[in-house]
Amino acid sequence: MNITRENIDELNAIIKVKVEKNDYAESVEKVLRDYRKKASIKGFRPGMAPMGMVKKLYGKSVLLDEVNKIVSENLTKHLVDEKLDILGEPLPSINAESDLDFDTKEDFEFAFDIAFQPAFDMKLSKRDKITYYEIEVDETMIQESIENHKSRFGETSEADMVEAKDLVKGKFEQLDTDGNLLEDGIFTEDSLFAVDRIEEENIRALVIGAKKDDIIDFELKKAFANTTDLASMLRIDKEVAEQLEGNFRFTVQSISRHQPAEVNQELFDKVYGEGTIASEKEYKNKIVEEIKASFVSSSDYKFLMDAKEKLVSKADLKLPDAFLKRWLVAANKELTTESVEKDYPLMQADLAWQLIKNKITEEQALKMEENELLDFAKQSVLMQFRQYGLMHIPDEQLEAYAKQTLTNEDERRKMVDRIFEQKIVEYLKETIKVENKEVSMKEFEELFK
C-alpha cells in the first residue's frame, strides 16, 4: 500500500492510493472460503463446491469489495494521521486517471481529489460594531399576558342561557329534506362546540339565547366549514364530513360558561406560587421580566445573523468552489448541478460561517459540559409545557423528560449546536462593540424583510 499526495494549489490536491496484491490477497481468500462454506451451488452440497468454481462465480465481486474497503480504510487513516483539514469528502479524481483494470491486473491505483479548509485569522476588537436589537415590551403585550392568566385560572360553571362566549354540549341528529329525522342518519350525543366558532352570523344568533332542552335546526356545514372539526364533532370520518349536506337538529343538553379570574392575590399565587408576588405592581413587573426573557432568543438570533454577515465579509475566505459544487451534488441526492449552481452563493456563505464558528470555538477553547446540555434540555422542555399552561413542573419530572429528549440523537445534536451558538454570541458580545437599540416588535419584524 502506497499513498501519495500532490498539491495542485493551496486549496486542492490529488491523493493517489496504490494497492498491490499482497494488500488484499489474504482478505479476498478468507471471504471466498466463507462463501464456499455457505454458498448454494447447483450440483454440490454446501461447502463442497471446488474453490475454482467459487472464484469463478464470486471472485471479481469479492475482489472489488475488499479492495474498495481497504482503500477507504487506509485513505481515512491517512487523512487523520496527516492531520489534513479537508472540506467535504474525497471524490474520484477528474484531474488524474485511476488505474483500475480488475480483469487483467493485480495492482491498482486510485486517484482522489480533496480540498483543504482555507487558512485564515479572525481577529476581532472593539472596532468591530454590531447592533443588538432589544424588543420593547409594550402595554398590549402585558395585557395579553394578564388576560391569558385570567382565562387559564378562571372557573367554568353551568349557565341557564347561551351567551356568545359559551360552550354548548348537545345532541346532533341528521334531518331529511322535509325536516324530519333521517332514518339511519348521523346521530351523536355529548357533542361540544364553542358558540364563537360558529361561522355564519344568522346560525350563531339562533344558538345565542337557547336554554337547556331547546331544539335548533340548522345547516351544520355552514356553521362549521372546517371538515376536520366537523368530523371530530360528529365522530365520523373526514371523507364523510366533506360530503355532508343538509340540516341537523341540535338539542341543547348543557351550557358551560367560563368566568375569568380576578386580578388579585389569589391569581398571583396561582400563577407564580404562593407568596412570590405581593402586589399588582410586582405582578406586572414579573410579566415584563418574563416577556423580555422570552425575546432574548430572538434578539440573539438577529445578532448572530448580523454577525454572520459582518464576519463572513471580514474574513473574505477563498474556498475551493469547483470541488465543493461537485461534492454537494455527490453527497445530496436531492441536489442537482443546476440547483447547486443557483444556490451556491448562500451555501458558500453558510460554509464560510461554519468555518468561522469552528475557528472561534477552537481558539477560545469553548467547551460544553454534560450538565449544561441537561439544563438546556430541561429549559426547552419547560418552555413546551408552558405553551400548554403548565407553569410549575417538579424538577425530577422535568429532568426525566429532558433525559428522554436527549436520547433522540437529532434533538441532542440540535441542542449542542444551540449551546455553542449561545457561547459564540457571548464571546462576540464581550469582544466587539455592541450597540444596543430598543425597537418595537413591528420594527423588529421589519428587520427580516
Buried (B, 14 or more C-beta within 10 A) or exposed (E): EEBEBEEBEEBBBBBBBBBEEEBBEEBBBEBBEEBBEEBEBEEBEEEEBEEEBBBEBBBEEBBEBBBEEBBEEBBEEBBEEEEBEBBBBBBEBEEBEBEBEEEEEEEBBBBBBBBBBBEBEEEBEEEBEBBBBBBBBEEEBBEEBBEEBBEBBBEEEEBEBBEEEBBBBBBBBBBEEEEEEBEEBBBBEEBEBEBEEBEBEEBBEBBBEBEBEBEBEBBBBEBBEEBEBBBBBBEBEEEEBEEBEBBBBBBBBEBBBBEBBEBEBEBBBBBBEEEEBEEBEEBBEBBBEBBBEBBEEBBBEBBBEBBBEBBBEBBEBEBBEEBBBBBBBEEEEEBEEEEBEEEBEEBBBEBBBEBBBEBBBEEEEBEBEEEBBBBBBBEBBBEEBBEEEEBEBEEEEBBEBBEEBBEEEEBBEEBBEBBBBBBBBEBBBEBBEBEEEEBEBEEBEEEEE
